[in-house]
Amino acid sequence: MRETNTDLSLRVSVSVAAGAAEAFTGFTERLDSWWVREFTWSGPGGLQTIGIEPELGGKAYEIGPHGFRLDWGRVLVWEPPGRLVFSWQIDPDRVPQPDPARASEVEVHFHEGPHGTTVVDLEHRHFHRHGPDGAGYWRAMTDGWQELLDRYARLF
């Protein structure tokens, strides 16, 4: 049976022991310290760094062996310390997708919680833009994002 929902999105939340500004900085400036190396093109042995340029229009990127750079997204909304949206220009077969119209989006909200905590809500949406394999990609990414946010929360 083929899924026809064009609004496929996944939502993952985590609470971190930090204020919203520190949580936002940890997500954007310390991506390299919590991102799973196996989730990159360079792999665990080749990845030098992974990051997000801190500005509207900035690139999500990785730098691999011999300084090779691969841009895999663009910052669509940059509103520290409350909100970040970036394109996910990686196809289901893990090939870079240069056309932003064929990219999904990741939106992250940072909400101050009680006792100096922050709730981080992440939504990865528009999987239909990835074409016929979008529904399968959505299923695969659900566990992937949970693992990533669990690692991110351990920073604090």
Secondary structure, DSSP 4 states (H G I P E B T S, - for coil): -----TT-EEEEEEEESS-HHHHHHHHHTSHHHHS-GGGSSSHHHH--EEEE-SSTTPEEEEE-GGG-EEEEEEEEEEETTTEEEEEE-B-TTS-B---GGG-EEEEEEEEE-GGG-EEEEEEEE-GGGGGGGHHHHHHHHHHHHHHHHHHHHTT-
